[in-house]
Amino acid sequence: MTALPQPHVVARLRAAGCVFAEDEARVLTAAARTEAELAELVERRVAGLPLEHIVGWAEFRGLRIAVEPGVFVPRRRTEFVVELALAALPDTEPVVVDLCCGSGALGVAIATERPRARVHAVDIDPAAVRCARRNLAALGGRVYEGDLFRALPVRLRGRVDAVVANVPYVPSAAIASMPPEARLHEPAVALDGGPDGLDVLRRVAAGVGDWLSPGGRLFIETSERQAVPAAEAFAESGLLPRLERSEELGATVVIGRSEAAPDVT
């Protein structure tokens, strides 16, 4: 069908509380082959299913990332992690690990913009691993199923130039107040960061030292409120922390550098 949104579709989505009703109507209209299929897609969105799960993809740094039902939907703010990592990667053949990768969006973006990068992705959720493999296959990326660094091949120890991670960082008590499309349709393992939201972040910071190359860096998204304790956790794990903030994207990233080399950024 045409990509032009129909007024009744926009009105139906707006009445259901969709903030970006016109944009969503355009995506749904383009995805539908018939009027009947469009009506079905709209009803699924009105029922609270994430738009990305309905159409099967999410936009991330201008790319279409396949997103299957039950898999965490990459947020636009997480593009800031990729931007910072790309600026810090060496010019040769950098080794990058996308930890808690979900759909593999971060790894896909890095591999697309730096074709010589060797990307490895990890997730504990089998559905996410299947999705990430689908997204990274054509780019030569490798995807592993398991718990953080335990899933990586031993040969990568001490050779990783950048670890990028969108770890779960929502405090457990705050899960209930999240929008239904996230709370009900994305896996809890991708959202719940423990009592203060930093449980997984601390585990990643504590374990990354054995994997980073000299001067390698860890990039983790967090909330602005959690930034200071997150940076403290990095320092306690032997990393040199730095905070970066993008007001445009509403994103906060903690960067931890191995102390084995001087910071040149």
C-alpha positions as CSV (number, residue, x, y, z in Angstrom):
1,M,0.0,0.0,0.0
2,T,1.0,3.7,-0.3
3,A,3.1,5.0,2.6
4,L,0.8,8.1,2.9
5,P,-1.0,7.7,6.3
6,Q,-4.8,7.7,6.1
7,P,-6.6,10.2,8.4
8,H,-8.8,7.5,10.1
9,V,-5.7,5.5,10.9
10,V,-4.0,8.6,12.5
11,A,-7.2,9.3,14.5
12,R,-7.4,5.8,15.7
13,L,-3.8,5.7,16.9
14,R,-4.1,9.2,18.5
15,A,-7.2,8.1,20.4
16,A,-5.3,5.2,21.7
17,G,-2.6,7.5,23.1
18,C,0.1,7.0,20.5
19,V,2.2,10.2,20.8
20,F,3.7,9.9,17.3
21,A,0.4,8.8,15.6
22,E,1.2,10.2,12.2
23,D,4.6,8.6,12.0
24,E,3.3,5.3,13.2
25,A,0.4,5.5,10.8
26,R,2.9,6.0,8.0
27,V,4.9,2.9,9.0
28,L,1.8,0.7,9.4
29,T,0.3,1.9,6.1
30,A,3.5,1.1,4.3
31,A,3.7,-2.4,5.9
32,A,0.2,-3.4,4.9
33,R,-0.6,-5.0,1.6
34,T,-4.4,-4.5,1.8
35,E,-6.9,-2.5,3.7
36,A,-7.9,-5.5,5.8
37,E,-4.3,-6.1,6.7
38,L,-3.9,-2.4,7.7
39,A,-6.9,-2.6,9.9
40,E,-5.4,-5.7,11.6
41,L,-2.1,-4.0,12.2
42,V,-3.7,-0.9,13.6
43,E,-5.8,-3.0,16.0
44,R,-2.6,-4.8,17.2
45,R,-1.0,-1.4,17.9
46,V,-4.0,-0.1,19.6
47,A,-4.0,-3.2,21.8
48,G,-0.5,-2.2,23.0
49,L,1.9,-4.2,20.9
50,P,5.1,-2.4,20.2
51,L,5.1,-0.9,16.7
52,E,8.5,-2.5,15.9
53,H,7.2,-6.0,16.8
54,I,4.2,-5.5,14.6
55,V,6.2,-4.5,11.5
56,G,9.2,-6.6,12.3
57,W,11.9,-3.9,12.4
58,A,13.2,-0.9,14.2
59,E,15.1,2.1,12.9
60,F,18.5,2.5,14.4
61,R,21.1,5.0,13.1
62,G,19.3,5.0,9.7
63,L,19.3,1.2,9.5
64,R,16.4,-1.3,9.6
65,I,17.1,-3.8,12.4
66,A,15.0,-6.9,12.5
67,V,13.1,-7.2,15.8
68,E,11.1,-10.3,16.6
69,P,8.3,-10.5,19.2
70,G,9.7,-10.9,22.7
71,V,13.0,-9.2,21.8
72,F,14.0,-5.8,23.3
73,V,13.4,-2.9,20.9
74,P,16.5,-0.7,20.4
75,R,15.9,2.9,21.5
76,R,17.1,5.9,19.6
77,R,19.0,7.2,22.6
78,T,21.3,4.2,22.5
79,E,22.7,5.5,19.2
80,F,24.9,7.7,21.4
81,V,26.8,4.6,22.6
82,V,27.6,3.7,19.0
83,E,28.7,7.3,18.3
84,L,31.1,7.3,21.2
85,A,32.5,3.9,20.5
86,L,33.1,4.6,16.8
87,A,35.1,7.8,17.7
88,A,37.4,5.8,20.0
89,L,38.0,2.7,17.8
90,P,41.5,2.2,16.3
91,D,41.8,2.5,12.5
92,T,43.0,-1.1,12.0
93,E,40.7,-4.1,12.5
94,P,39.1,-3.4,15.9
95,V,37.5,-6.1,18.0
96,V,34.2,-5.1,19.4
97,V,31.8,-6.9,21.8
98,D,28.1,-6.0,21.9
99,L,27.1,-7.2,25.4
100,C,23.5,-7.8,26.3
101,C,23.0,-7.4,22.6
102,G,19.3,-8.0,22.2
103,S,18.6,-7.6,18.5
104,G,22.3,-6.8,17.9
105,A,21.6,-3.2,16.9
106,L,24.8,-1.8,18.3
107,G,26.9,-4.4,16.7
108,V,25.1,-4.0,13.4
109,A,25.6,-0.2,13.4
110,I,29.3,-0.5,14.2
111,A,29.9,-3.2,11.6
112,T,28.1,-1.2,9.0
113,E,30.1,2.0,9.6
114,R,33.4,0.2,10.3
115,P,33.4,-2.8,7.9
116,R,36.8,-4.0,9.1
117,A,35.6,-4.3,12.7
118,R,35.3,-7.8,14.0
119,V,32.0,-7.8,16.0
120,H,31.1,-10.4,18.6
121,A,27.7,-10.2,20.3
122,V,26.3,-11.9,23.4
123,D,22.9,-12.3,25.0
124,I,21.5,-14.7,27.6
125,D,18.0,-14.8,25.9
126,P,17.7,-17.4,23.2
127,A,15.1,-15.3,21.3
128,A,17.5,-12.3,21.3
129,V,20.4,-14.5,20.1
130,R,18.3,-15.8,17.2
131,C,17.4,-12.3,16.2
132,A,20.9,-10.9,16.5
133,R,22.3,-13.8,14.4
134,R,19.8,-12.8,11.7
135,N,20.9,-9.2,11.8
136,L,24.6,-9.8,12.0
137,A,25.0,-12.7,9.6
138,A,25.6,-10.7,6.5
139,L,28.1,-8.5,8.2
140,G,30.3,-11.4,9.5
141,G,29.4,-10.9,13.1
142,R,29.4,-13.7,15.6
143,V,26.7,-14.2,18.2
144,Y,26.9,-16.2,21.4
145,E,24.3,-17.3,23.9
146,G,25.2,-17.1,27.5
147,D,25.8,-15.0,30.6
148,L,28.0,-11.9,29.8
149,F,31.7,-12.7,29.3
150,R,31.3,-16.4,30.0
151,A,29.8,-16.8,26.5
152,L,32.8,-15.3,24.7
153,P,35.6,-17.5,23.2
154,V,38.7,-17.4,25.4
155,R,40.9,-16.3,22.5
156,L,39.3,-12.8,22.8
157,R,40.8,-12.2,26.3
158,G,42.9,-9.1,26.3
159,R,42.1,-8.3,22.7
160,V,38.8,-6.4,22.8
161,D,39.1,-2.7,21.8
162,A,35.5,-1.8,22.8
163,V,32.7,-3.4,24.8
164,V,29.4,-1.7,24.1
165,A,26.5,-2.6,26.3
166,N,22.9,-1.6,26.8
167,V,22.5,-3.5,30.0
168,P,19.2,-3.6,31.9
169,Y,19.1,-0.6,34.2
170,V,15.5,-0.1,35.3
171,P,15.2,-0.5,39.1
172,S,13.1,-3.5,39.9
173,A,10.4,-1.5,41.7
174,A,10.1,0.8,38.6
175,I,9.2,-2.0,36.2
176,A,5.5,-1.8,37.1
177,S,5.4,1.9,36.0
178,M,6.9,1.3,32.6
179,P,4.7,1.7,29.5
180,P,2.8,-1.5,28.8
181,E,4.4,-2.0,25.4
182,A,7.8,-2.5,27.2
183,R,6.6,-4.0,30.4
184,L,4.3,-6.6,28.8
185,H,6.1,-7.3,25.5
186,E,9.8,-7.1,26.2
187,P,11.7,-9.6,28.3
188,A,12.2,-8.8,31.9
189,V,15.8,-9.9,31.7
190,A,16.4,-6.9,29.3
191,L,14.8,-4.4,31.6
192,D,15.3,-5.3,35.3
193,G,18.6,-4.0,36.7
194,G,18.0,-5.0,40.3
195,P,17.1,-2.8,43.3
196,D,19.0,0.3,42.1
197,G,19.2,-0.7,38.4
198,L,22.9,-1.2,38.5
199,D,23.3,-4.9,39.3
200,V,24.3,-5.9,35.7
201,L,26.4,-2.8,35.1
202,R,28.5,-3.7,38.2
203,R,29.0,-7.2,36.9
204,V,30.1,-6.0,33.5
205,A,32.5,-3.5,35.0
206,A,34.0,-6.1,37.3
207,G,34.5,-8.6,34.6
208,V,35.6,-6.5,31.6
209,G,39.2,-6.0,32.7
210,D,40.3,-9.4,31.6
211,W,38.9,-8.8,28.1
212,L,40.0,-5.3,27.2
213,S,43.1,-4.7,25.2
214,P,45.5,-2.0,26.5
215,G,43.6,1.2,26.4
216,G,40.4,-0.6,25.5
217,R,37.1,0.9,26.6
218,L,33.7,-0.1,28.0
219,F,30.7,2.0,27.0
220,I,27.4,1.5,28.9
221,E,24.2,3.4,28.7
222,T,22.5,4.4,32.0
223,S,20.2,7.1,33.3
224,E,21.3,10.6,34.2
225,R,20.3,9.8,37.8
226,Q,22.4,6.7,37.9
227,A,25.5,8.2,36.2
228,V,27.5,9.0,39.3
229,P,27.1,5.7,41.1
230,A,27.7,3.9,37.8
231,A,31.0,5.8,37.3
232,E,31.9,4.9,40.9
233,A,31.4,1.3,40.1
234,F,33.7,1.6,37.1
235,A,36.4,3.1,39.2
236,E,36.0,0.4,41.9
237,S,36.6,-2.1,39.1
238,G,39.9,-0.5,38.1
239,L,38.6,1.5,35.1
240,L,39.1,5.2,34.5
241,P,35.6,6.5,34.2
242,R,34.2,9.4,32.1
243,L,30.6,10.5,31.7
244,E,29.1,11.7,28.4
245,R,25.7,13.2,27.9
246,S,23.7,13.9,24.7
247,E,20.8,16.4,25.4
248,E,19.5,15.8,21.9
249,L,19.0,12.1,22.4
250,G,18.4,12.3,26.2
251,A,21.2,9.8,26.6
252,T,23.8,9.2,29.3
253,V,26.8,7.0,28.7
254,V,29.5,5.9,31.2
255,I,32.9,5.2,29.5
256,G,35.5,3.2,31.3
257,R,39.1,3.0,30.0
258,S,41.7,0.4,30.8
259,E,44.5,2.0,32.7
260,A,47.1,0.3,30.5
261,A,47.4,3.2,28.1
262,P,47.0,7.0,28.2
263,D,43.7,8.5,27.2
264,V,44.0,10.2,23.8
265,T,40.3,11.2,23.3
